Structures are given as C-alpha cells and as structure tokens.
Amino acid sequence: MRSQWECLLQNVGEWQGSFTRFSPKGDLLEDTPTVVSLEGIDNNQVMRQIIRRTLPNQTVDEKVLQYSTLGKQILFFENGAFSQGSIQLAPYAEFGAEHGLIVDDRRLRLVQLFDKTGNLDRITLIREKLPDATTPERPVLKVEDLVGEWHGEAVTRYPDGLADTYPTKLRVEKTSDTQLVQHLSIIQQGSQHTISSTGKISGSILSFETGSQWNQVLLLPDGASAASPQHVRIGQAFFLELGWLIDSGRRQRIIRRYNEKGEWYSLTLVTETKVS
C-alpha cells in the first residue's frame, strides 16, 4: 500500500478550473476561474501548492502553501482521492469538509460548509483538468443518470490507520415524477446489511428523511452530486458525500462519516459500475 504522502503525490500537476459556489438550494452564486498547482520539491519530500484565483476585476489573487507533513484531519486513497475537514462538530463553531476525486486527467472537488448554528451554508464545486486534458466535462447530473443497479467496491479508511474493503450493491428506482427509492446493500464480515430509503424529487434536489433528520442530494454540473444533512447537531450521526458520474456506467463516491458525538470516524471511497 502507498503511504499517505505517496497518495497525496497522485495530485501533483497544474489543475486548471473554477470554484463555483452554490446556495444550499442549488442556486448558482459565483464562478471564479482558478489554477491550482501542486509540485513535489526536495525529492518529493515537500509539497508546494499555489492557488491562483482570477477575481471579477481580472486581478489575480495568489496563495502559496508549503508543507512536509499531513494533519490528522485528512485521509487519502491509493488513487489520490481524499477528504479533509473538521475532526469534531462543536457548538457555535463553523464546520465543514472538502472532498476530492481524480480520474485520469480530471479532478473534482467539493467543499461543504455549515454555519455556527449547524445549518448548511455554502457549497463550492471545483472542476479541474490538467493542461493537456482530453476528457470532456460531464453535463449536469440528472435523476435518470442514477436509476439502475450499481455494483461496486468500497474501501473504508479510519483515522487510526486501519482499513476495510467490501462489496456494495445500490439499486435506484424512480417510482414517480416526484419520488425515488434506493436500496443499498453492503457485505461486511460475512453479513449483508441493506438500507432502504425514499426520496422526494424537487428540481435539482433529492430529499431523504431519516428519523428526525433530512438529508439532501444536490445534482450539480460535471455529473457531480453533493449529499449532506440540511442541519448537523450533536446526538445525530451523519455523513458528507461527493459523488461523480464519470460516464454513463461508472461512478465514484467519497463519504466522510461522523458519529452521534460529532466525531469524524471514517472515510469511504466507493467505485461503482452500472449493471442494469
């Protein structure tokens, strides 16, 4: 297995794209052209990261970061996919996370931020490509893109360094113009667990009720989806997720999970193929 630092190095390159900010309801608020350069220096022992944003007045804002270690708030997978963010949900404090997925010459990132009262506040989608990229951007994700049966493999990593790999099955059915039903099955340690949920379709938002909590899935450009609760609080376990429809039959999802105490405890990367 690659070390966490070696997994980070899978992100090396000049990533050209944009930071696109949406409201929690999916309204486009702002789109800022960006170039994010990651370069390994000192024989790849140090990472130099340069973030350039082209502001509305056409001036360029540049930020340079340099680091040789990784914090406890971030985990990577073999292919360079990652998530970093809050380790603990705390009262009266901002909370959030950033997730990243990489496929060939394209990268997709998502930032989900919650305000000090726990309400979903800001969503930023970051679509990036390498300078010589030939893979086209995907259209806005639609409900019909998700319908079908998906078979996949999940890799779960934990902050203490442990990891687990297991198969998954996800069946998504559109039962009416306003309703979606999904069944997720996972097999761990010889036992199969199935979770079924019903969602409401309202434009680009899918809403799922779990107990006293509402989770929403926002359908976004480039085949992306952003899943999270509308509100987070201590006493209710929850997850934050970035999904990416790579093509009509392939999808990746990265899921950051928190327990009832608001503690981050795992990160899962799911790679799925549509079989029907």
Secondary structure, DSSP 8 states (H G I E B T S, - for coil): ---HHHHHGGG-EEEEEEEEEE-TT--EEEEEEEEEEEEEETTTTEEEEEEEEE-TTS-EEEEEEEESS--TTEEE-TTS-EEEE-SB--TTS-EEEEEEEEETTEEEEEEEEE-TTSBEEEEEEEEEE-TT----------HHHH-EEEEEEEEEE-TTS-EEEEEEEEEEEEEETTEEEEEEEEEETTEEEEEEEEEEEETTEEEEEETTEEEEEEEETTTEEEEEESB--TTS-EEEEEEEEEETTEEEEEEEEE-TTSBEEEEEEEEEEE--
